Amino acid sequence: MHDLSGIWEPVPRYRDGVFASGPRDMPSDPAHEAMMPYTPMGKQAMLSHKTGFGTNIAPIAEINDPFDTCDPIGFPRIILFNLRAVQIVQTPKQVLMMYQNTRTFRTIWTDGRSMPNPITEPRWFGYSIGKWTDPTTLVVTTTGLDESTWIDNVGRPHSDQLVVEETYHRIDQFNIDLTVKITDPVMYTQPWYPLKNFRLGMNADDFDIREMICAVSQQALFNQLLKNTTDPAPDTEKK
């Protein structure tokens, strides 16, 4: 089969991939944070990230999320936060992932090449190589990722040693299961899984993917409006 082509969205609801408070299988709450296999460096890096959601939630003036200033969302965050519509296009040598979120794309090489060693140019979305392990399963390995990005929306950190493994298993004509494995020996003592068998369903081939772009001017206006609604009133401050 070797075919993932189509326009896909989370099922049963298209918003099931929002993951504002962390990816489905490892959200940011006290119970799951206690399970996270941080190294001491990883824990320190995590605590330095001030977020809008999760256990590190902070006042808006203190949030240091790079995506809030419209830096590229990066990988794997593109699939672990606001995973909405994604169109998969295949060529003889590549699988192209075209995302609704930030209207960006990734290239996954499937021509049998090896990972460059060393990778001298870190990328927002890394360098990805895919291998078909059976007719319905594509395993993608991505590394060479820019350290300034966050793994997810709740600030999980990574180093330049991060390796992300995605497994796309086509269940049938209309469904794909996605599993994501995170390995980073600098930040984590062992691999962990933000998603396991997350279901994506096929849309009609005439489905129109919406525009969803982080625009600097609009983000700045949103941040200011939000700040104005959360700042204490002047008479309250005096008290």
Contacts in CASP RR format, 6 or more apart in sequence:
PFRMAT RR
TARGET T0000
AUTHOR 0000-0000-0000
METHOD contacts of the structure
MODEL  1
MHDLSGIWEPVPRYRDGVFASGPRDMPSDPAHEAMMPYTPMGKQAMLSHK
TGFGTNIAPIAEINDPFDTCDPIGFPRIILFNLRAVQIVQTPKQVLMMYQ
NTRTFRTIWTDGRSMPNPITEPRWFGYSIGKWTDPTTLVVTTTGLDESTW
IDNVGRPHSDQLVVEETYHRIDQFNIDLTVKITDPVMYTQPWYPLKNFRL
GMNADDFDIREMICAVSQQALFNQLLKNTTDPAPDTEKK
1 135 0 8 1.000
1 136 0 8 1.000
1 170 0 8 1.000
2 132 0 8 1.000
2 135 0 8 1.000
2 138 0 8 1.000
3 90 0 8 1.000
3 170 0 8 1.000
4 88 0 8 1.000
4 90 0 8 1.000
4 95 0 8 1.000
4 138 0 8 1.000
4 168 0 8 1.000
4 170 0 8 1.000
4 176 0 8 1.000
5 88 0 8 1.000
5 89 0 8 1.000
5 90 0 8 1.000
6 87 0 8 1.000
6 88 0 8 1.000
6 89 0 8 1.000
6 202 0 8 1.000
6 203 0 8 1.000
6 205 0 8 1.000
7 85 0 8 1.000
7 86 0 8 1.000
7 87 0 8 1.000
7 88 0 8 1.000
7 202 0 8 1.000
7 203 0 8 1.000
7 204 0 8 1.000
7 205 0 8 1.000
7 207 0 8 1.000
7 209 0 8 1.000
8 85 0 8 1.000
8 86 0 8 1.000
8 87 0 8 1.000
8 88 0 8 1.000
8 176 0 8 1.000
8 200 0 8 1.000
8 201 0 8 1.000
8 202 0 8 1.000
8 203 0 8 1.000
9 84 0 8 1.000
9 85 0 8 1.000
9 86 0 8 1.000
9 200 0 8 1.000
9 201 0 8 1.000
9 203 0 8 1.000
10 16 0 8 1.000
10 17 0 8 1.000
10 83 0 8 1.000
10 84 0 8 1.000
10 198 0 8 1.000
10 199 0 8 1.000
10 200 0 8 1.000
10 201 0 8 1.000
11 175 0 8 1.000
11 199 0 8 1.000
11 200 0 8 1.000
11 201 0 8 1.000
14 84 0 8 1.000
14 85 0 8 1.000
15 84 0 8 1.000
16 24 0 8 1.000
17 24 0 8 1.000
17 82 0 8 1.000
17 83 0 8 1.000
17 84 0 8 1.000
17 198 0 8 1.000
18 81 0 8 1.000
18 82 0 8 1.000
18 83 0 8 1.000
18 84 0 8 1.000
19 27 0 8 1.000
19 80 0 8 1.000
19 81 0 8 1.000
19 82 0 8 1.000
19 83 0 8 1.000
19 152 0 8 1.000
19 153 0 8 1.000
20 53 0 8 1.000
20 81 0 8 1.000
20 153 0 8 1.000
21 27 0 8 1.000
21 28 0 8 1.000
21 29 0 8 1.000
21 53 0 8 1.000
21 54 0 8 1.000
21 153 0 8 1.000
21 154 0 8 1.000
22 28 0 8 1.000
22 53 0 8 1.000
22 54 0 8 1.000
22 80 0 8 1.000
22 81 0 8 1.000
22 152 0 8 1.000
22 153 0 8 1.000
22 154 0 8 1.000
22 194 0 8 1.000
23 80 0 8 1.000
23 81 0 8 1.000
23 152 0 8 1.000
23 180 0 8 1.000
23 194 0 8 1.000
23 195 0 8 1.000
24 194 0 8 1.000
24 195 0 8 1.000
24 198 0 8 1.000
25 193 0 8 1.000
25 194 0 8 1.000
25 195 0 8 1.000
25 196 0 8 1.000
25 198 0 8 1.000
26 32 0 8 1.000
26 35 0 8 1.000
26 36 0 8 1.000
26 192 0 8 1.000
26 193 0 8 1.000
26 194 0 8 1.000
27 54 0 8 1.000
27 154 0 8 1.000
28 51 0 8 1.000
28 53 0 8 1.000
28 54 0 8 1.000
28 55 0 8 1.000
28 56 0 8 1.000
28 152 0 8 1.000
28 154 0 8 1.000
28 155 0 8 1.000
29 54 0 8 1.000
29 55 0 8 1.000
30 55 0 8 1.000
33 55 0 8 1.000
36 46 0 8 1.000
36 156 0 8 1.000
36 188 0 8 1.000
36 192 0 8 1.000
37 188 0 8 1.000
37 189 0 8 1.000
37 190 0 8 1.000
37 192 0 8 1.000
38 46 0 8 1.000
38 187 0 8 1.000
38 188 0 8 1.000
38 189 0 8 1.000
39 185 0 8 1.000
39 186 0 8 1.000
39 187 0 8 1.000
39 188 0 8 1.000
39 189 0 8 1.000
41 186 0 8 1.000
41 187 0 8 1.000
42 157 0 8 1.000
42 186 0 8 1.000
42 187 0 8 1.000
42 188 0 8 1.000
45 157 0 8 1.000
45 187 0 8 1.000
46 56 0 8 1.000
46 155 0 8 1.000
46 156 0 8 1.000
46 157 0 8 1.000
47 56 0 8 1.000
48 64 0 8 1.000
49 56 0 8 1.000
49 64 0 8 1.000
49 65 0 8 1.000
49 150 0 8 1.000
49 155 0 8 1.000
49 157 0 8 1.000
50 56 0 8 1.000
50 58 0 8 1.000
50 62 0 8 1.000
50 63 0 8 1.000
50 64 0 8 1.000
50 65 0 8 1.000
51 57 0 8 1.000
51 58 0 8 1.000
51 63 0 8 1.000
51 65 0 8 1.000
51 153 0 8 1.000
51 154 0 8 1.000
51 155 0 8 1.000
52 58 0 8 1.000
52 60 0 8 1.000
52 63 0 8 1.000
52 65 0 8 1.000
53 153 0 8 1.000
53 154 0 8 1.000
54 154 0 8 1.000
55 154 0 8 1.000
56 154 0 8 1.000
56 155 0 8 1.000
59 230 0 8 1.000
60 223 0 8 1.000
60 226 0 8 1.000
60 227 0 8 1.000
60 230 0 8 1.000
61 227 0 8 1.000
65 150 0 8 1.000
65 155 0 8 1.000
66 148 0 8 1.000
66 149 0 8 1.000
66 150 0 8 1.000
67 73 0 8 1.000
67 77 0 8 1.000
67 150 0 8 1.000
67 214 0 8 1.000
68 219 0 8 1.000
68 223 0 8 1.000
69 216 0 8 1.000
69 219 0 8 1.000
70 214 0 8 1.000
70 215 0 8 1.000
70 216 0 8 1.000
70 219 0 8 1.000
71 148 0 8 1.000
71 149 0 8 1.000
72 102 0 8 1.000
72 104 0 8 1.000
72 124 0 8 1.000
72 125 0 8 1.000
72 149 0 8 1.000
73 81 0 8 1.000
73 101 0 8 1.000
73 102 0 8 1.000
73 104 0 8 1.000
73 124 0 8 1.000
73 149 0 8 1.000
73 214 0 8 1.000
74 124 0 8 1.000
74 125 0 8 1.000
74 145 0 8 1.000
74 146 0 8 1.000
74 149 0 8 1.000
75 106 0 8 1.000
75 124 0 8 1.000
75 125 0 8 1.000
75 126 0 8 1.000
75 142 0 8 1.000
75 145 0 8 1.000
75 149 0 8 1.000
75 164 0 8 1.000
76 142 0 8 1.000
76 151 0 8 1.000
76 152 0 8 1.000
76 164 0 8 1.000
76 166 0 8 1.000
76 180 0 8 1.000
76 182 0 8 1.000
76 194 0 8 1.000
77 149 0 8 1.000
77 150 0 8 1.000
77 151 0 8 1.000
77 152 0 8 1.000
77 153 0 8 1.000
78 99 0 8 1.000
78 101 0 8 1.000
78 102 0 8 1.000
78 104 0 8 1.000
78 106 0 8 1.000
78 125 0 8 1.000
79 166 0 8 1.000
79 178 0 8 1.000
79 180 0 8 1.000
79 195 0 8 1.000
80 151 0 8 1.000
80 152 0 8 1.000
80 153 0 8 1.000
80 180 0 8 1.000
80 194 0 8 1.000
80 195 0 8 1.000
81 101 0 8 1.000
81 152 0 8 1.000
81 153 0 8 1.000
82 101 0 8 1.000
82 212 0 8 1.000
83 99 0 8 1.000
83 101 0 8 1.000
84 99 0 8 1.000
84 100 0 8 1.000
84 101 0 8 1.000
84 210 0 8 1.000
84 212 0 8 1.000
85 99 0 8 1.000
85 100 0 8 1.000
85 203 0 8 1.000
85 207 0 8 1.000
85 209 0 8 1.000
85 210 0 8 1.000
86 97 0 8 1.000
86 98 0 8 1.000
86 99 0 8 1.000
86 100 0 8 1.000
86 200 0 8 1.000
87 97 0 8 1.000
87 98 0 8 1.000
87 209 0 8 1.000
88 95 0 8 1.000
88 96 0 8 1.000
88 97 0 8 1.000
88 98 0 8 1.000
89 95 0 8 1.000
89 96 0 8 1.000
89 98 0 8 1.000
90 96 0 8 1.000
90 110 0 8 1.000
92 111 0 8 1.000
93 109 0 8 1.000
93 110 0 8 1.000
93 111 0 8 1.000
94 107 0 8 1.000
94 108 0 8 1.000
94 109 0 8 1.000
94 110 0 8 1.000
94 111 0 8 1.000
95 107 0 8 1.000
95 108 0 8 1.000
95 110 0 8 1.000
95 130 0 8 1.000
95 138 0 8 1.000
95 140 0 8 1.000
96 105 0 8 1.000
96 106 0 8 1.000
96 107 0 8 1.000
96 108 0 8 1.000
97 105 0 8 1.000
97 106 0 8 1.000
97 108 0 8 1.000
98 104 0 8 1.000
98 105 0 8 1.000
98 209 0 8 1.000
99 105 0 8 1.000
99 106 0 8 1.000
100 209 0 8 1.000
100 210 0 8 1.000
100 212 0 8 1.000
101 212 0 8 1.000
102 212 0 8 1.000
102 213 0 8 1.000
102 214 0 8 1.000
103 211 0 8 1.000
103 212 0 8 1.000
103 213 0 8 1.000
104 125 0 8 1.000
106 125 0 8 1.000
106 128 0 8 1.000
107 128 0 8 1.000
108 128 0 8 1.000
108 129 0 8 1.000
108 130 0 8 1.000
108 138 0 8 1.000
108 140 0 8 1.000
109 128 0 8 1.000
109 129 0 8 1.000
109 130 0 8 1.000
110 129 0 8 1.000
110 130 0 8 1.000
110 131 0 8 1.000
110 132 0 8 1.000
110 138 0 8 1.000
112 129 0 8 1.000
112 131 0 8 1.000
113 129 0 8 1.000
114 129 0 8 1.000
115 127 0 8 1.000
115 129 0 8 1.000
115 141 0 8 1.000
115 143 0 8 1.000
116 127 0 8 1.000
119 127 0 8 1.000
119 143 0 8 1.000
119 144 0 8 1.000
122 144 0 8 1.000
122 145 0 8 1.000
122 146 0 8 1.000
122 147 0 8 1.000
122 160 0 8 1.000
123 144 0 8 1.000
123 145 0 8 1.000
123 146 0 8 1.000
124 145 0 8 1.000
124 146 0 8 1.000
124 149 0 8 1.000
125 142 0 8 1.000
125 145 0 8 1.000
126 142 0 8 1.000
126 143 0 8 1.000
126 144 0 8 1.000
126 145 0 8 1.000
126 146 0 8 1.000
127 142 0 8 1.000
127 143 0 8 1.000
127 144 0 8 1.000
128 140 0 8 1.000
128 141 0 8 1.000
128 142 0 8 1.000
129 140 0 8 1.000
129 141 0 8 1.000
129 142 0 8 1.000
130 138 0 8 1.000
130 139 0 8 1.000
130 140 0 8 1.000
130 141 0 8 1.000
131 138 0 8 1.000
131 139 0 8 1.000
132 138 0 8 1.000
132 139 0 8 1.000
133 139 0 8 1.000
136 169 0 8 1.000
136 170 0 8 1.000
136 171 0 8 1.000
137 167 0 8 1.000
137 168 0 8 1.000
137 169 0 8 1.000
137 170 0 8 1.000
138 167 0 8 1.000
138 168 0 8 1.000
139 165 0 8 1.000
139 166 0 8 1.000
139 167 0 8 1.000
139 168 0 8 1.000
140 165 0 8 1.000
140 166 0 8 1.000
140 167 0 8 1.000
140 168 0 8 1.000
141 163 0 8 1.000
141 164 0 8 1.000
141 165 0 8 1.000
142 163 0 8 1.000
142 164 0 8 1.000
142 165 0 8 1.000
142 166 0 8 1.000
143 162 0 8 1.000
143 163 0 8 1.000
143 164 0 8 1.000
144 160 0 8 1.000
144 162 0 8 1.000
145 158 0 8 1.000
145 160 0 8 1.000
145 162 0 8 1.000
145 164 0 8 1.000
147 158 0 8 1.000
147 159 0 8 1.000
147 160 0 8 1.000
149 158 0 8 1.000
150 156 0 8 1.000
150 157 0 8 1.000
150 158 0 8 1.000
151 157 0 8 1.000
151 158 0 8 1.000
151 162 0 8 1.000
151 182 0 8 1.000
151 194 0 8 1.000
152 194 0 8 1.000
157 187 0 8 1.000
158 182 0 8 1.000
158 184 0 8 1.000
158 187 0 8 1.000
159 184 0 8 1.000
159 186 0 8 1.000
159 187 0 8 1.000
160 186 0 8 1.000
161 184 0 8 1.000
161 185 0 8 1.000
161 186 0 8 1.000
162 182 0 8 1.000
162 183 0 8 1.000
162 184 0 8 1.000
162 187 0 8 1.000
163 183 0 8 1.000
163 184 0 8 1.000
164 180 0 8 1.000
164 181 0 8 1.000
164 182 0 8 1.000
164 183 0 8 1.000
165 180 0 8 1.000
165 181 0 8 1.000
165 183 0 8 1.000
166 178 0 8 1.000
166 179 0 8 1.000
166 180 0 8 1.000
166 181 0 8 1.000
167 177 0 8 1.000
167 178 0 8 1.000
167 179 0 8 1.000
167 180 0 8 1.000
167 181 0 8 1.000
168 176 0 8 1.000
168 177 0 8 1.000
168 178 0 8 1.000
169 176 0 8 1.000
169 177 0 8 1.000
169 178 0 8 1.000
169 179 0 8 1.000
169 197 0 8 1.000
170 176 0 8 1.000
171 177 0 8 1.000
173 202 0 8 1.000
174 201 0 8 1.000
174 202 0 8 1.000
175 199 0 8 1.000
175 200 0 8 1.000
175 201 0 8 1.000
175 202 0 8 1.000
176 199 0 8 1.000
176 200 0 8 1.000
176 201 0 8 1.000
176 202 0 8 1.000
177 197 0 8 1.000
177 198 0 8 1.000
177 199 0 8 1.000
177 200 0 8 1.000
178 195 0 8 1.000
178 197 0 8 1.000
178 198 0 8 1.000
178 199 0 8 1.000
178 200 0 8 1.000
179 193 0 8 1.000
179 195 0 8 1.000
179 196 0 8 1.000
179 197 0 8 1.000
179 198 0 8 1.000
180 193 0 8 1.000
180 194 0 8 1.000
180 195 0 8 1.000
180 198 0 8 1.000
181 191 0 8 1.000
181 192 0 8 1.000
181 193 0 8 1.000
182 188 0 8 1.000
182 191 0 8 1.000
182 192 0 8 1.000
182 193 0 8 1.000
182 194 0 8 1.000
183 191 0 8 1.000
END
